[in-house]
Amino acid sequence: MSRVVGGGTPVWSGPARAAFVRYRMGQRVEVMELREPNKARHLEGIRFIWRWQDEDGGYRMWVRITHRGEEPIHVEAIDVLTAPVPHLGRPPQSWSIYQNGWQSWTPTFARHLSNGLHTAPETPAYRRWHQPHWEVGTDQEISSEWVTVLTTTTGEDRASVLVGFVSADKQLAEIRIRQNGAELTARCYCDDILVEPGGSLASETLVVRTGPDPLSLLEAWADEMATEMKARVPTHSPTGWCSWYTFYGENTAGNVLDNVQAIDDLDLPLNVILIDDGYQTTIGDWFSLNEKRFPQGMETVTREIQAAGHQVGIWTAPFGAAEDSELFRQHPHWFLQDETGAPTVGWVHWGKPCYALDCTHPEVLDWLSNTFRHLRREWGIDFFKIDFLFAAAVPGRRHDATATRAQALRRGLRAIRQAIGASAFLLGCGAPLGPCVGIVDGMRIGPDVDPNWYPVWRHDLSALSTQNALRNVVTRAPLHGRLWANDPDCLLVRQRGENLDLVLNEVRTLVSLVTLSGGLSLDSDDLTAIDQGRLKYLRQALPPTGLSARPLDLFEHELPGLFVLPVERDWGRWWVAAAINWGDRTARTTIHTRDLGLPSGRYHVFHYWRRRYLGVTDDAVTVTRHQPHEAAVLLFKPTSDRPDLLTTTFHICQGLAEISSYQFGIINAKSTVELILEKPGRQFGRVFFTVPAGWQVAEAQIDGRLQAPVVEAPHIVSFGLTLEDRAAVELAFERTAC
Ligand code: 9PG
């Protein structure tokens, strides 16, 4: 059987592990079994080889088929590895398993085996949206797309194993776990593609890695996939405004331009103006505008947005066409077909069936090129949100019988990327994750946010709801900055009322987790009517830092409660930790510094949203009255024996985004701290300083004007200031007379 040696590599020997290739020759189904690595087997002129490389801390493997026979074959699937699950030293009941969803909106979490199987709604519509193999019917296996990590619960002897594909451009691939955790299969779906004599086929590349910490394994896997797939990671996470979550498809040119005006009046650092779903007459006819809403055409609108200094973004769902579209009427042969030859429904868009385009058809690729070239050149679009991408990868009969669904999707994506050029930003949405790596710049990683915390009209983990959106923001955080920039979906900060049912704590949680995740930062409020008291939350989220927090208890809780951003600057080191109360009751939450990954030592603790200094700890801190759905954002900063900056309230990351310069000086009994804060717009906030025993503030100047400190607690002072683009804070401290 298999075992993990000293937390090291699993040892599989003899018949315990194998690879399988399932294919069809005529009507005959064959299963080729490969038990010996690196040794070819031949059958009817077809050569099969299971490549296997031992690597430091694991393995790398793939299967290759070379067809030198006479008769064409159809390949159904390649199991790159079937093996007993490695022993992790503890019984399977105590394991937790990462289950990655298929596409952007599919729920993702780590679940304990003892909690049973997570079951998603078994409706045909759900399966079509969220499961890559929706025709196969229900099964009782755990499946995780492209990658999984299995781990024992925390402890000294924690052992974890990652099984994951590091390439994803050839087949859709997943890891399946059967028999209560006893056996696993890493499978590449070849979709019955045709391999002609003379042809060949390779599976995706699988790695197996072991180590103590499951989160680090997942991060390292994402790094490896990024290298293998040449991921595009933008240097800065985009900011912007999106029309969807206020106007919901009823957005007019007037709404959009009024919001552009409001953004400029309020001096908000929101760059991209994203015109979401609703400007077009129907899915597929992207140049046929809804005349009531966009009477002057799109070019006038985009020109005005650009004249105001913004980039223009547009939403499309490029791989489908509604049944009432001209595209479908004129080109019925451009669509995927089912066995009866009828067009395949990709998805149902707000009640309207949309057929799935066949991205292996050259005319479809030409149409995609022309469409996106026009959007880029004539409309002047810089930012493309391409949605419902899974439609290109639904099962169906394709023009090119040698292309898998993953390849079809990738051909469609590549046509779009080539048409818009490397400088435009491409955001995937409703997208099967793997095949998008290397082509998109950004990726929606969760279900839609919503004016409601819990789903209102469909109760499952993929339904529109802020809680569902935030689950994936946290559980898919390891992908950010590695495979692309994560899009956590939009910020909503408007006041509670008709258009928003979130209470203040829930708004703060949305803003906190989105900001700590470091990805795209798009607001979707009607900014022409925004309350000043709410605008401040948006300002504290901007700009995005680009750095993501880590879900430290990802493998302990399906809804992780500790999302921690470690920060290191040449002038200091601190941690911003969101402790999330997902429950519906007020709680008392104790957080141990060792669970945050802090080196042992003494730390100042600051409660960001309550603006309260909680004192010094070398062990734990307790959040009393931790409200339902509240993310308590806590700063941990090492204590020091000299006066120092503690924090600022201008940004949730507390110094990472807004401090552009920090100078410290010490001469004899005097020390000075000089800070420059920089942030667009006008905002009020405070800066906090620690003043250790033996020191006192001698003089403080804000933008050259003397200001007296406010004593917040023993050894903690603060200064209030209005930051308008830039502010200078200069402090002199002196020794107290003993
Ligand atoms: C526009 C929207 C927004 C949003 C996208 C996508 O029917 N549904 O369940 C459903 C779910 C999500 C959804 C649309 C429909 O959202 O994620 O940001 O662009 O399309 O239609």
Boltz pocket constraint, residues with backbone or C-beta under 6 A from the ligand:
constraints:
  - pocket:
      binder: B
      contacts: [[A, 244], [A, 276], [A, 277], [A, 315], [A, 348], [A, 350], [A, 387], [A, 429], [A, 430], [A, 446], [A, 447], [A, 448], [A, 464]]
      max_distance: 6.0
